Amino acid sequence: MTSTQAPRSSLFQVGDRVQLTDAKGKLHTITLQLNQEWHTHNGWLVHNEVIGMPEGSVVETTGGLKFLAFRPLLTDYVLSMPRGATIVYPKDAALIVGMADIAPGVRVLEAGVGSGALTISLLRAVGANGSVDSFEKREEFADIARKNVTHYFGSLPSNWSLTVDAVQETKHEHKYDRVILDMLAPWECVDMASEVLQPGGVFMAYVATTTQLSVTAEAIKSSANFTEPESMESLVRGWHHEGLAVRPQHRMIGHTGFLIFARRLAPGTIAPARRRRPSKGAYGTSELES
């Protein structure tokens, strides 16, 4: 990854990944190589004929089968790449990048790499002047993530490190601007995050269940090193539009996970207590009476 990149040509070039969409909406992805062919049930497509064509062109096999050709978007890539662990879906990755303010030059500590989907979004966001240090406990997941990230960028990014170890059991030599966790027990990393985060830095965790959400929130509050944690989820629903027939689609991308985030306070700072009356049953009776 370089700090200045030449504008990408709109013409397909050797080595480009090309996404082919048929009349039924079925997707196929090929990598263009000289003098190669892609075979279908109805003829084959010669790579040389695609090289040099502009994106958005229609290509045709020798049997007359037509496809619309584009370079795949990030969403297309992460949804089709090999997986070891469940990926962070694009809708959640976009929210993480936006809400955690992952920007060029930011230094990110990531734990729970899985298949590398979120890692790719983080690396794109931090740019050449930022960095992402990732941790993954399982070697087999780390291998898949390393291959997916390398395949996406064309080479192993120089500003990315991947360590096979538990992030909370590692001694960190650097301070970070953001800590992003996608793991089973992120509450175990709250103390570690408070040590490595710069004042004003963002702690964000991605969890699947309300129990994980609750325990993580209470750990953040108990540490007294962060602002009041906030949490959310994203639900994405597509819409059908055909003339005047406009309606929501029957299928949607519903709950995939919860996001919880907070910001690191300056050392020694005690945040003003949040004034609110808890709901009945939110805490045990003894806690309410104390």
MIDOSE-1310 file (N, C-alpha, C; in nm, 2 decimals, decimal comma, always signed):
residues 290
mtst	+0,08/-0,12/+0,00/+0,00/+0,00/+0,00/+0,09/+0,12/+0,00; +0,06/+0,21/-0,09/+0,14/+0,34/-0,10/+0,06/+0,46/-0,06; +0,12/+0,57/-0,03/+0,05/+0,68/+0,02/-0,02/+0,75/-0,10; +0,04/+0,74/-0,22/-0,03/+0,80/-0,34/-0,04/+0,69/-0,44
qapr	-0,16/+0,67/-0,49/-0,19/+0,57/-0,58/-0,25/+0,63/-0,71; -0,20/+0,58/-0,83/-0,25/+0,64/-0,95/-0,40/+0,60/-0,97; -0,48/+0,68/-1,03/-0,62/+0,65/-1,05/-0,63/+0,52/-1,13; -0,72/+0,43/-1,09/-0,73/+0,30/-1,15/-0,80/+0,32/-1,28
sslf	-0,75/+0,25/-1,38/-0,81/+0,25/-1,52/-0,95/+0,19/-1,52; -1,04/+0,25/-1,60/-1,17/+0,19/-1,61/-1,17/+0,07/-1,70; -1,06/+0,04/-1,77/-1,04/-0,07/-1,86/-0,99/-0,19/-1,78; -1,05/-0,31/-1,81/-1,00/-0,43/-1,75/-0,86/-0,46/-1,79
qvgd	-0,78/-0,50/-1,69/-0,64/-0,53/-1,71/-0,60/-0,67/-1,66; -0,49/-0,72/-1,71/-0,44/-0,85/-1,66/-0,42/-0,85/-1,51; -0,48/-0,95/-1,45/-0,47/-0,96/-1,30/-0,59/-0,91/-1,23; -0,68/-0,84/-1,30/-0,81/-0,79/-1,24/-0,90/-0,90/-1,21
rvql	-0,97/-0,89/-1,10/-1,08/-0,98/-1,07/-1,21/-0,92/-1,14; -1,28/-1,00/-1,21/-1,40/-0,96/-1,28/-1,52/-1,04/-1,24; -1,62/-0,97/-1,20/-1,75/-1,03/-1,16/-1,84/-1,03/-1,28; -1,89/-1,15/-1,31/-1,98/-1,17/-1,43/-2,11/-1,21/-1,38
tdak	-2,21/-1,13/-1,42/-2,35/-1,15/-1,38/-2,44/-1,20/-1,50; -2,50/-1,31/-1,48/-2,59/-1,36/-1,60/-2,73/-1,30/-1,59; -2,81/-1,34/-1,68/-2,95/-1,29/-1,69/-3,03/-1,32/-1,56; -3,00/-1,43/-1,49/-3,07/-1,47/-1,37/-3,02/-1,40/-1,25
gklh	-2,91/-1,32/-1,26/-2,85/-1,26/-1,14/-2,74/-1,34/-1,08; -2,71/-1,46/-1,13/-2,61/-1,54/-1,07/-2,47/-1,48/-1,10; -2,39/-1,49/-0,99/-2,26/-1,42/-1,00/-2,14/-1,52/-1,02; -2,05/-1,49/-1,10/-1,92/-1,57/-1,12/-1,81/-1,47/-1,12
titl	-1,70/-1,51/-1,05/-1,58/-1,43/-1,05/-1,46/-1,50/-1,11; -1,39/-1,42/-1,20/-1,27/-1,48/-1,26/-1,16/-1,38/-1,24; -1,03/-1,43/-1,26/-0,92/-1,34/-1,26/-0,86/-1,34/-1,40; -0,85/-1,23/-1,46/-0,80/-1,22/-1,60/-0,65/-1,25/-1,61
qlnq	-0,63/-1,35/-1,71/-0,49/-1,39/-1,74/-0,48/-1,40/-1,89; -0,37/-1,37/-1,94/-0,35/-1,38/-2,09/-0,36/-1,52/-2,14; -0,43/-1,53/-2,25/-0,44/-1,66/-2,32/-0,51/-1,77/-2,24; -0,60/-1,72/-2,15/-0,68/-1,82/-2,07/-0,83/-1,82/-2,11
ewht	-0,90/-1,92/-2,07/-1,04/-1,93/-2,10/-1,12/-1,97/-1,98; -1,24/-1,92/-1,97/-1,33/-1,96/-1,86/-1,45/-2,03/-1,93; -1,47/-2,16/-1,88/-1,57/-2,25/-1,95/-1,70/-2,25/-1,87; -1,81/-2,25/-1,94/-1,94/-2,26/-1,89/-2,01/-2,38/-1,95
hngw	-2,14/-2,40/-1,92/-2,22/-2,51/-1,98/-2,26/-2,47/-2,12; -2,23/-2,35/-2,16/-2,27/-2,31/-2,29/-2,16/-2,22/-2,35; -2,05/-2,29/-2,39/-1,93/-2,22/-2,45/-1,83/-2,17/-2,35; -1,73/-2,10/-2,39/-1,63/-2,04/-2,31/-1,60/-1,90/-2,34
lvhn	-1,54/-1,83/-2,24/-1,51/-1,69/-2,25/-1,36/-1,68/-2,26; -1,31/-1,61/-2,36/-1,17/-1,59/-2,38/-1,12/-1,46/-2,30; -1,03/-1,48/-2,21/-0,99/-1,37/-2,13/-0,93/-1,25/-2,21; -0,86/-1,28/-2,32/-0,80/-1,18/-2,40/-0,91/-1,08/-2,46
evig	-1,03/-1,13/-2,48/-1,13/-1,05/-2,53/-1,19/-0,96/-2,43; -1,18/-0,99/-2,30/-1,23/-0,91/-2,19/-1,12/-0,80/-2,16; -0,99/-0,84/-2,16/-0,89/-0,74/-2,13/-0,89/-0,62/-2,23; -0,90/-0,50/-2,17/-0,90/-0,38/-2,25/-1,04/-0,33/-2,26
mpeg	-1,15/-0,41/-2,22/-1,28/-0,36/-2,23/-1,31/-0,27/-2,11; -1,40/-0,17/-2,12/-1,44/-0,09/-2,00/-1,53/-0,17/-1,91; -1,53/-0,13/-1,78/-1,62/-0,19/-1,68/-1,76/-0,16/-1,73; -1,86/-0,25/-1,70/-1,99/-0,23/-1,73/-2,03/-0,28/-1,87
svve	-1,93/-0,35/-1,93/-1,96/-0,41/-2,07/-2,03/-0,54/-2,06; -2,09/-0,58/-2,17/-2,15/-0,71/-2,18/-2,05/-0,80/-2,26; -2,02/-0,92/-2,20/-1,93/-1,01/-2,26/-2,01/-1,14/-2,30; -1,96/-1,21/-2,40/-2,04/-1,32/-2,45/-1,95/-1,44/-2,47
ttgg	-2,00/-1,56/-2,43/-1,92/-1,68/-2,45/-1,94/-1,73/-2,60; -1,86/-1,83/-2,64/-1,87/-1,88/-2,77/-2,00/-1,94/-2,80; -2,08/-1,97/-2,70/-2,21/-2,03/-2,71/-2,32/-1,93/-2,71; -2,29/-1,80/-2,70/-2,39/-1,70/-2,70/-2,44/-1,66/-2,56
lkfl	-2,38/-1,71/-2,45/-2,42/-1,68/-2,32/-2,37/-1,54/-2,28; -2,45/-1,45/-2,24/-2,41/-1,31/-2,21/-2,40/-1,28/-2,06; -2,30/-1,20/-2,02/-2,27/-1,16/-1,89/-2,24/-1,01/-1,88; -2,28/-0,95/-1,77/-2,25/-0,81/-1,74/-2,12/-0,82/-1,66
afrp	-2,02/-0,74/-1,70/-1,88/-0,75/-1,64/-1,85/-0,62/-1,56; -1,82/-0,64/-1,43/-1,77/-0,53/-1,35/-1,66/-0,59/-1,26; -1,57/-0,50/-1,21/-1,49/-0,54/-1,10/-1,57/-0,55/-0,97; -1,55/-0,66/-0,89/-1,63/-0,67/-0,77/-1,61/-0,56/-0,67
lltd	-1,71/-0,52/-0,60/-1,70/-0,43/-0,49/-1,65/-0,50/-0,37; -1,62/-0,42/-0,26/-1,57/-0,49/-0,14/-1,68/-0,58/-0,08; -1,81/-0,54/-0,09/-1,91/-0,62/-0,04/-1,92/-0,76/-0,12; -1,90/-0,75/-0,25/-1,90/-0,88/-0,33/-1,79/-0,97/-0,28
yvls	-1,67/-0,91/-0,26/-1,55/-0,99/-0,22/-1,57/-1,06/-0,09; -1,61/-0,98/+0,01/-1,61/-1,04/+0,15/-1,72/-1,15/+0,16; -1,83/-1,13/+0,08/-1,94/-1,23/+0,09/-1,91/-1,36/+0,01; -1,81/-1,35/-0,07/-1,78/-1,47/-0,15/-1,64/-1,53/-0,12
mprg	-1,56/-1,47/-0,03/-1,43/-1,52/+0,00/-1,44/-1,64/+0,09; -1,33/-1,72/+0,09/-1,33/-1,84/+0,18/-1,35/-1,80/+0,33; -1,42/-1,88/+0,40/-1,44/-1,85/+0,54/-1,40/-1,96/+0,64; -1,35/-1,92/+0,75/-1,32/-2,01/+0,86/-1,42/-1,98/+0,97
ativ	-1,43/-1,86/+1,01/-1,52/-1,81/+1,11/-1,63/-1,72/+1,03; -1,74/-1,70/+1,10/-1,84/-1,61/+1,04/-1,79/-1,47/+1,03; -1,81/-1,41/+0,92/-1,76/-1,28/+0,89/-1,84/-1,17/+0,96; -1,78/-1,05/+0,97/-1,85/-0,93/+1,01/-1,91/-0,88/+0,88
ypkd	-2,05/-0,87/+0,87/-2,11/-0,84/+0,75/-2,08/-0,69/+0,71; -2,09/-0,67/+0,58/-2,06/-0,53/+0,53/-2,14/-0,42/+0,60; -2,26/-0,44/+0,63/-2,34/-0,34/+0,70/-2,28/-0,31/+0,84; -2,23/-0,41/+0,90/-2,17/-0,39/+1,04/-2,03/-0,33/+1,03
aali	-1,96/-0,38/+0,93/-1,82/-0,32/+0,91/-1,83/-0,17/+0,87; -1,93/-0,13/+0,79/-1,94/+0,01/+0,76/-1,97/+0,09/+0,88; -2,06/+0,04/+0,97/-2,10/+0,11/+1,09/-1,98/+0,12/+1,18; -1,90/+0,01/+1,19/-1,78/+0,01/+1,28/-1,68/+0,12/+1,23
vgma	-1,65/+0,12/+1,10/-1,56/+0,22/+1,04/-1,61/+0,36/+1,07; -1,74/+0,38/+1,05/-1,80/+0,52/+1,07/-1,81/+0,56/+1,22; -1,86/+0,47/+1,30/-1,88/+0,51/+1,44/-1,75/+0,52/+1,52; -1,66/+0,43/+1,49/-1,53/+0,44/+1,55/-1,43/+0,54/+1,49
diap	-1,48/+0,60/+1,39/-1,40/+0,71/+1,32/-1,26/+0,65/+1,28; -1,27/+0,54/+1,20/-1,14/+0,48/+1,15/-1,11/+0,57/+1,03; -1,00/+0,65/+1,04/-0,96/+0,74/+0,94/-0,82/+0,73/+0,90; -0,77/+0,79/+0,79/-0,63/+0,78/+0,75/-0,54/+0,82/+0,86
gvrv	-0,44/+0,74/+0,88/-0,34/+0,77/+0,99/-0,37/+0,71/+1,12; -0,49/+0,65/+1,14/-0,53/+0,60/+1,27/-0,46/+0,46/+1,30; -0,42/+0,44/+1,42/-0,35/+0,32/+1,46/-0,46/+0,23/+1,53; -0,48/+0,11/+1,48/-0,59/+0,02/+1,53/-0,54/-0,11/+1,58
leag	-0,59/-0,14/+1,70/-0,56/-0,28/+1,76/-0,69/-0,36/+1,74; -0,68/-0,47/+1,66/-0,80/-0,55/+1,63/-0,78/-0,69/+1,69; -0,88/-0,75/+1,75/-0,87/-0,88/+1,81/-1,00/-0,96/+1,76; -0,97/-1,08/+1,72/-1,08/-1,17/+1,66/-1,09/-1,14/+1,52
vgsg	-0,98/-1,18/+1,44/-0,98/-1,15/+1,30/-1,07/-1,24/+1,22; -1,10/-1,36/+1,27/-1,19/-1,45/+1,19/-1,14/-1,48/+1,05; -1,22/-1,44/+0,95/-1,18/-1,47/+0,81/-1,12/-1,34/+0,75; -1,11/-1,23/+0,82/-1,04/-1,11/+0,77/-1,13/-1,01/+0,70
alti	-1,26/-1,03/+0,71/-1,35/-0,93/+0,64/-1,34/-0,79/+0,70; -1,35/-0,78/+0,83/-1,34/-0,65/+0,90/-1,20/-0,59/+0,88; -1,10/-0,68/+0,89/-0,96/-0,64/+0,87/-0,94/-0,56/+0,74; -1,00/-0,61/+0,63/-0,99/-0,54/+0,50/-1,05/-0,40/+0,51
sllr	-1,16/-0,39/+0,57/-1,23/-0,26/+0,58/-1,14/-0,16/+0,67; -1,08/-0,22/+0,77/-1,00/-0,13/+0,86/-0,87/-0,09/+0,78; -0,81/-0,18/+0,71/-0,69/-0,14/+0,64/-0,72/-0,04/+0,53; -0,83/-0,05/+0,46/-0,87/+0,05/+0,36/-0,89/+0,18/+0,42
avga	-0,95/+0,19/+0,54/-0,98/+0,31/+0,61/-0,86/+0,38/+0,66; -0,76/+0,31/+0,72/-0,65/+0,38/+0,79/-0,55/+0,43/+0,68; -0,55/+0,37/+0,56/-0,46/+0,42/+0,46/-0,31/+0,38/+0,49; -0,23/+0,43/+0,40/-0,08/+0,39/+0,41/-0,02/+0,45/+0,54
ngsv	-0,07/+0,56/+0,59/-0,01/+0,62/+0,71/-0,06/+0,57/+0,84; -0,16/+0,49/+0,83/-0,21/+0,43/+0,96/-0,17/+0,28/+0,96; -0,21/+0,21/+1,06/-0,17/+0,07/+1,08/-0,28/-0,01/+1,15; -0,28/-0,14/+1,13/-0,37/-0,23/+1,19/-0,29/-0,35/+1,25
dsfe	-0,29/-0,37/+1,38/-0,23/-0,48/+1,44/-0,34/-0,58/+1,49; -0,34/-0,69/+1,43/-0,45/-0,79/+1,45/-0,41/-0,91/+1,53; -0,50/-0,96/+1,61/-0,47/-1,08/+1,69/-0,58/-1,18/+1,67; -0,54/-1,31/+1,66/-0,64/-1,42/+1,64/-0,58/-1,54/+1,72
kree	-0,67/-1,60/+1,80/-0,62/-1,71/+1,88/-0,61/-1,84/+1,81; -0,68/-1,85/+1,70/-0,69/-1,98/+1,63/-0,60/-1,97/+1,50; -0,50/-2,06/+1,49/-0,41/-2,06/+1,38/-0,48/-2,08/+1,24; -0,58/-2,17/+1,24/-0,65/-2,20/+1,11/-0,73/-2,07/+1,06
fadi	-0,79/-2,00/+1,16/-0,85/-1,87/+1,12/-0,75/-1,77/+1,07; -0,64/-1,76/+1,14/-0,54/-1,66/+1,10/-0,49/-1,69/+0,96; -0,47/-1,82/+0,92/-0,42/-1,86/+0,79/-0,52/-1,81/+0,68; -0,65/-1,84/+0,71/-0,75/-1,80/+0,61/-0,76/-1,65/+0,60
arkn	-0,75/-1,57/+0,71/-0,76/-1,43/+0,71/-0,64/-1,37/+0,63; -0,52/-1,43/+0,65/-0,40/-1,38/+0,59/-0,41/-1,40/+0,43; -0,46/-1,51/+0,39/-0,48/-1,54/+0,25/-0,59/-1,44/+0,19; -0,70/-1,42/+0,26/-0,80/-1,33/+0,21/-0,75/-1,19/+0,20
vthy	-0,68/-1,14/+0,30/-0,63/-1,00/+0,29/-0,53/-0,99/+0,18; -0,44/-1,08/+0,17/-0,33/-1,08/+0,07/-0,40/-1,08/-0,07; -0,49/-1,17/-0,09/-0,56/-1,18/-0,22/-0,63/-1,05/-0,25; -0,69/-0,99/-0,16/-0,77/-0,87/-0,18/-0,68/-0,75/-0,23
fgsl	-0,57/-0,73/-0,15/-0,48/-0,62/-0,18/-0,37/-0,65/-0,28; -0,36/-0,78/-0,32/-0,26/-0,82/-0,42/-0,13/-0,85/-0,36; -0,10/-0,81/-0,23/+0,02/-0,85/-0,16/-0,01/-0,83/-0,01; +0,07/-0,87/+0,08/+0,05/-0,86/+0,22/+0,08/-0,71/+0,26
psnw	-0,02/-0,64/+0,31/+0,00/-0,49/+0,34/+0,11/-0,47/+0,44; +0,20/-0,38/+0,41/+0,31/-0,35/+0,50/+0,27/-0,29/+0,63; +0,15/-0,23/+0,64/+0,11/-0,17/+0,76/+0,01/-0,26/+0,84; +0,02/-0,39/+0,82/-0,06/-0,48/+0,89/+0,02/-0,59/+0,95
sltv	+0,00/-0,62/+1,08/+0,06/-0,73/+1,15/-0,05/-0,83/+1,20; -0,02/-0,96/+1,19/-0,12/-1,06/+1,24/-0,05/-1,15/+1,34; -0,09/-1,15/+1,46/-0,03/-1,23/+1,57/-0,13/-1,34/+1,61; -0,08/-1,46/+1,62/-0,17/-1,57/+1,67/-0,14/-1,58/+1,82
davq	-0,23/-1,52/+1,90/-0,22/-1,52/+2,04/-0,35/-1,45/+2,10; -0,36/-1,46/+2,23/-0,47/-1,38/+2,30/-0,43/-1,24/+2,32; -0,51/-1,15/+2,27/-0,47/-1,01/+2,28/-0,45/-0,96/+2,42; -0,53/-1,01/+2,51/-0,52/-0,96/+2,65/-0,40/-1,02/+2,73
etkh	-0,34/-1,12/+2,67/-0,22/-1,18/+2,73/-0,09/-1,14/+2,67; -0,10/-1,04/+2,58/+0,02/-0,99/+2,51/+0,06/-0,86/+2,57; +0,19/-0,84/+2,58/+0,24/-0,71/+2,62/+0,25/-0,62/+2,50; +0,18/-0,51/+2,50/+0,17/-0,42/+2,39/+0,27/-0,30/+2,41
ehky	+0,35/-0,28/+2,31/+0,46/-0,18/+2,32/+0,41/-0,04/+2,27; +0,30/-0,03/+2,20/+0,25/+0,09/+2,14/+0,12/+0,13/+2,20; +0,09/+0,26/+2,19/-0,04/+0,31/+2,22/-0,13/+0,31/+2,09; -0,26/+0,30/+2,11/-0,35/+0,29/+1,99/-0,45/+0,40/+2,00
drvi	-0,51/+0,43/+1,88/-0,62/+0,52/+1,87/-0,75/+0,45/+1,88; -0,76/+0,33/+1,84/-0,88/+0,25/+1,84/-0,85/+0,10/+1,88; -0,95/+0,05/+1,96/-0,94/-0,10/+1,99/-1,07/-0,15/+1,94; -1,07/-0,25/+1,85/-1,19/-0,31/+1,79/-1,18/-0,46/+1,82
ldml	-1,29/-0,51/+1,88/-1,29/-0,65/+1,93/-1,41/-0,72/+1,86; -1,38/-0,84/+1,81/-1,49/-0,93/+1,76/-1,46/-1,07/+1,82; -1,50/-1,09/+1,94/-1,46/-1,21/+2,02/-1,57/-1,25/+2,12; -1,55/-1,37/+2,17/-1,66/-1,42/+2,26/-1,67/-1,35/+2,39
apwe	-1,56/-1,30/+2,45/-1,57/-1,24/+2,58/-1,49/-1,11/+2,58; -1,54/-1,00/+2,51/-1,47/-0,88/+2,51/-1,45/-0,81/+2,64; -1,53/-0,84/+2,74/-1,52/-0,78/+2,87/-1,39/-0,82/+2,94; -1,33/-0,93/+2,89/-1,20/-0,97/+2,95/-1,08/-0,87/+2,90
cvdm	-1,11/-0,79/+2,80/-1,01/-0,71/+2,74/-1,03/-0,56/+2,77; -1,13/-0,53/+2,86/-1,15/-0,39/+2,89/-1,03/-0,32/+2,96; -0,97/-0,39/+3,06/-0,86/-0,34/+3,13/-0,74/-0,32/+3,03; -0,72/-0,42/+2,95/-0,61/-0,41/+2,85/-0,63/-0,29/+2,76
asev	-0,76/-0,27/+2,71/-0,79/-0,16/+2,62/-0,77/-0,02/+2,69; -0,80/-0,01/+2,82/-0,78/+0,11/+2,89/-0,63/+0,15/+2,90; -0,54/+0,04/+2,90/-0,40/+0,06/+2,91/-0,34/+0,11/+2,78; -0,39/+0,05/+2,67/-0,32/+0,08/+2,54/-0,39/+0,19/+2,46
lqpg	-0,51/+0,24/+2,50/-0,57/+0,34/+2,43/-0,52/+0,48/+2,47; -0,50/+0,57/+2,37/-0,48/+0,71/+2,39/-0,60/+0,77/+2,45; -0,58/+0,88/+2,54/-0,70/+0,95/+2,58/-0,78/+1,00/+2,46; -0,91/+0,98/+2,47/-1,00/+1,01/+2,36/-1,02/+0,90/+2,26
gvfm	-0,94/+0,79/+2,27/-0,95/+0,68/+2,18/-1,08/+0,60/+2,20; -1,11/+0,52/+2,10/-1,24/+0,45/+2,09/-1,22/+0,30/+2,12; -1,31/+0,25/+2,21/-1,32/+0,11/+2,24/-1,45/+0,06/+2,17; -1,44/-0,04/+2,09/-1,56/-0,09/+2,02/-1,56/-0,24/+2,02
ayva	-1,67/-0,30/+2,06/-1,68/-0,45/+2,06/-1,80/-0,49/+1,98; -1,79/-0,60/+1,90/-1,90/-0,66/+1,82/-1,94/-0,79/+1,89; -2,06/-0,80/+1,94/-2,10/-0,92/+2,01/-2,24/-0,97/+1,95; -2,27/-1,10/+1,97/-2,38/-1,16/+1,91/-2,51/-1,16/+2,00
tttq	-2,49/-1,17/+2,13/-2,61/-1,18/+2,22/-2,62/-1,07/+2,32; -2,74/-1,06/+2,37/-2,77/-0,96/+2,47/-2,69/-0,98/+2,60; -2,67/-1,11/+2,63/-2,59/-1,14/+2,75/-2,45/-1,09/+2,74; -2,39/-1,11/+2,62/-2,25/-1,05/+2,60/-2,25/-0,90/+2,60
lsvt	-2,36/-0,84/+2,55/-2,37/-0,70/+2,55/-2,38/-0,64/+2,69; -2,46/-0,71/+2,77/-2,48/-0,66/+2,91/-2,35/-0,67/+2,99; -2,28/-0,79/+2,98/-2,16/-0,81/+3,06/-2,05/-0,71/+3,01; -2,04/-0,69/+2,88/-1,94/-0,59/+2,83/-1,97/-0,45/+2,88
aeai	-2,09/-0,41/+2,88/-2,13/-0,28/+2,92/-2,10/-0,26/+3,07; -2,13/-0,36/+3,15/-2,10/-0,34/+3,29/-1,95/-0,34/+3,32; -1,87/-0,41/+3,24/-1,73/-0,41/+3,26/-1,67/-0,27/+3,22; -1,72/-0,21/+3,12/-1,68/-0,08/+3,08/-1,71/+0,02/+3,19
kssa	-1,83/+0,01/+3,24/-1,87/+0,11/+3,35/-1,79/+0,08/+3,48; -1,76/-0,04/+3,51/-1,68/-0,07/+3,63/-1,54/-0,02/+3,62; -1,49/-0,02/+3,50/-1,35/+0,02/+3,49/-1,32/+0,17/+3,52; -1,43/+0,25/+3,51/-1,42/+0,39/+3,53/-1,32/+0,47/+3,45
nfte	-1,28/+0,40/+3,34/-1,18/+0,47/+3,25/-1,24/+0,51/+3,12; -1,37/+0,49/+3,10/-1,44/+0,52/+2,98/-1,56/+0,60/+3,00; -1,61/+0,66/+2,89/-1,74/+0,73/+2,89/-1,85/+0,62/+2,90; -1,97/+0,67/+2,93/-2,08/+0,58/+2,93/-2,09/+0,50/+2,80
pesm	-2,10/+0,37/+2,80/-2,10/+0,29/+2,68/-2,24/+0,31/+2,61; -2,23/+0,31/+2,48/-2,35/+0,32/+2,39/-2,35/+0,19/+2,31; -2,47/+0,14/+2,27/-2,48/+0,02/+2,19/-2,59/+0,04/+2,09; -2,58/-0,05/+1,98/-2,68/-0,04/+1,87/-2,67/-0,17/+1,79
eslv	-2,76/-0,18/+1,70/-2,75/-0,29/+1,60/-2,81/-0,22/+1,47; -2,77/-0,29/+1,36/-2,82/-0,23/+1,23/-2,91/-0,34/+1,16; -3,02/-0,29/+1,10/-3,11/-0,38/+1,02/-3,12/-0,32/+0,88; -3,10/-0,40/+0,78/-3,10/-0,35/+0,64/-3,21/-0,42/+0,57
rgwh	-3,30/-0,34/+0,51/-3,41/-0,40/+0,43/-3,41/-0,34/+0,29; -3,41/-0,42/+0,19/-3,42/-0,37/+0,06/-3,56/-0,34/+0,01; -3,57/-0,27/-0,10/-3,70/-0,23/-0,15/-3,72/-0,28/-0,29; -3,84/-0,32/-0,33/-3,87/-0,36/-0,46/-3,94/-0,24/-0,53
hegl	-3,90/-0,21/-0,65/-3,96/-0,10/-0,72/-3,98/-0,14/-0,87; -4,10/-0,15/-0,91/-4,14/-0,18/-1,05/-4,25/-0,09/-1,09; -4,22/+0,02/-1,16/-4,32/+0,12/-1,19/-4,38/+0,18/-1,06; -4,51/+0,17/-1,05/-4,57/+0,22/-0,92/-4,58/+0,12/-0,81
avrp	-4,54/+0,00/-0,84/-4,54/-0,10/-0,74/-4,41/-0,09/-0,65; -4,41/-0,02/-0,55/-4,30/+0,01/-0,46/-4,33/-0,05/-0,32; -4,25/-0,15/-0,28/-4,28/-0,21/-0,15/-4,15/-0,27/-0,09; -4,15/-0,29/+0,04/-4,03/-0,35/+0,10/-4,02/-0,50/+0,05
qhrm	-3,89/-0,54/+0,04/-3,87/-0,68/+0,00/-3,91/-0,77/+0,11; -3,94/-0,90/+0,08/-3,99/-0,99/+0,18/-3,87/-1,04/+0,27; -3,75/-1,03/+0,22/-3,63/-1,08/+0,29/-3,55/-0,96/+0,33; -3,48/-0,96/+0,44/-3,40/-0,85/+0,49/-3,28/-0,91/+0,56
ight	-3,18/-0,83/+0,58/-3,06/-0,86/+0,66/-3,09/-0,81/+0,80; -3,14/-0,90/+0,89/-3,18/-0,85/+1,02/-3,06/-0,85/+1,12; -3,09/-0,91/+1,24/-2,98/-0,90/+1,34/-2,87/-0,99/+1,31; -2,75/-0,93/+1,31/-2,62/-1,01/+1,29/-2,54/-0,99/+1,41
gfli	-2,55/-0,88/+1,49/-2,47/-0,86/+1,60/-2,50/-0,72/+1,66; -2,45/-0,70/+1,79/-2,46/-0,57/+1,86/-2,32/-0,50/+1,85; -2,32/-0,37/+1,85/-2,20/-0,29/+1,86/-2,21/-0,21/+1,99; -2,10/-0,21/+2,07/-2,10/-0,13/+2,19/-1,97/-0,06/+2,19
farr	-1,98/+0,07/+2,22/-1,85/+0,15/+2,21/-1,85/+0,26/+2,32; -1,73/+0,30/+2,35/-1,71/+0,40/+2,45/-1,57/+0,47/+2,42; -1,55/+0,58/+2,48/-1,42/+0,66/+2,46/-1,34/+0,66/+2,59; -1,21/+0,65/+2,57/-1,11/+0,65/+2,68/-1,10/+0,79/+2,74
lapg	-1,12/+0,80/+2,87/-1,11/+0,92/+2,95/-0,96/+0,95/+2,97; -0,93/+1,08/+3,00/-0,79/+1,11/+3,04/-0,76/+1,05/+3,17; -0,63/+1,01/+3,19/-0,59/+0,94/+3,32/-0,63/+1,03/+3,44; -0,70/+0,96/+3,54/-0,74/+1,03/+3,66/-0,87/+1,10/+3,65
tiap	-0,93/+1,10/+3,53/-1,05/+1,18/+3,52/-1,17/+1,09/+3,57; -1,26/+1,16/+3,64/-1,39/+1,09/+3,68/-1,50/+1,16/+3,60; -1,57/+1,08/+3,52/-1,68/+1,14/+3,44/-1,80/+1,17/+3,53; -1,87/+1,28/+3,50/-1,99/+1,31/+3,57/-2,09/+1,19/+3,57
arrr	-2,15/+1,16/+3,68/-2,24/+1,04/+3,69/-2,36/+1,07/+3,60; -2,39/+0,97/+3,52/-2,51/+0,98/+3,44/-2,64/+0,97/+3,52; -2,72/+1,07/+3,52/-2,84/+1,07/+3,60/-2,96/+1,01/+3,53; -3,00/+0,90/+3,58/-3,12/+0,83/+3,52/-3,17/+0,73/+3,62
rpsk	-3,30/+0,70/+3,61/-3,36/+0,61/+3,70/-3,37/+0,47/+3,63; -3,30/+0,37/+3,69/-3,30/+0,24/+3,62/-3,44/+0,18/+3,62; -3,47/+0,09/+3,52/-3,59/+0,02/+3,52/-3,60/-0,08/+3,63; -3,72/-0,11/+3,68/-3,73/-0,22/+3,78/-3,68/-0,35/+3,73
gayg	-3,60/-0,41/+3,81/-3,54/-0,54/+3,77/-3,41/-0,53/+3,70; -3,37/-0,40/+3,66/-3,24/-0,39/+3,59/-3,12/-0,44/+3,67; -3,13/-0,42/+3,80/-3,02/-0,46/+3,89/-3,09/-0,54/+4,01; -3,01/-0,61/+4,08/-3,06/-0,68/+4,20/-3,11/-0,59/+4,30
tsel	-3,20/-0,64/+4,39/-3,26/-0,56/+4,50/-3,16/-0,49/+4,59; -3,05/-0,57/+4,62/-2,95/-0,52/+4,71/-2,88/-0,40/+4,65; -2,86/-0,40/+4,52/-2,79/-0,29/+4,45/-2,88/-0,16/+4,45; -3,01/-0,18/+4,43/-3,10/-0,06/+4,43/-3,11/+0,00/+4,57
es	-3,10/-0,08/+4,68/-3,11/-0,03/+4,81/-2,99/+0,03/+4,86; -2,87/+0,00/+4,80/-2,74/+0,05/+4,85/-2,72/+0,20/+4,80
